[in-house]
Every structure is written in C-alpha cells, then in structure tokens.
Amino acid sequence: MNPDTAGLDLDRAWDLHPQVSVRPEPFGALLYHFGTRKLSFLKDRKLLTVVQGLADAPTARAACLAAGLEDAELPRYGRALSVLVRSSMVVGRTS
C-alpha cells in the first residue's frame, strides 16, 4: 500500500456509499450522506469524475486513469479519496 494515499488502496474496488447523493456544481460537487447527515464538498471536477466513475471501474486506479489523471497525480487523488472513505462517503466494494 502506498503511504502517500493514507490508507486507500488504489488497486481495490470502491463505490459511493448507497446513502450518498451527488449534486454536481460549477466548483465540483456536493456529497450528502443521508445516513450520517454529513456534507462534503468536492472542489475539483476531476475528483468528481473519479468518484462518479468508481462504480464502473474495477479499481480506484482504473477510475482515476479513466478520468484522465496522470500517474503523478494519483497520490493526491488517492489522498482525497481516502478522506471520502474516512467520512463514509466512499466504501469498499463488497461484490
């Protein structure tokens, strides 16, 4: 596991939590978790593309690359995804 991603395994499958709603905005997006009532702001359109692509990608790395990220950007986006995991917005895929 890459320490730069603070615990997020980019080679694992991840999904939005089923109770999370995504509302795209000009600055990025708002994520609202109906279970925890937490609100998160995505201030990066590429991160929004990654988050929206998680469900269709076999891994987080694949979602990042499909969003057009370069290898050098992966640690930064991995850290951003790990924050979303810690806030229960993103969860590990179970199936």
Secondary structure, 3 states (H helix, E strand, C coil): CCHHHCCCCCCCCEEECCCEEEEEECCEEEEEECCCCCEEEECCHHHHHHHHHHHHCCCHHHHHHHCCCCHHHHHHHHHHHHHHHHCCCEEECCC
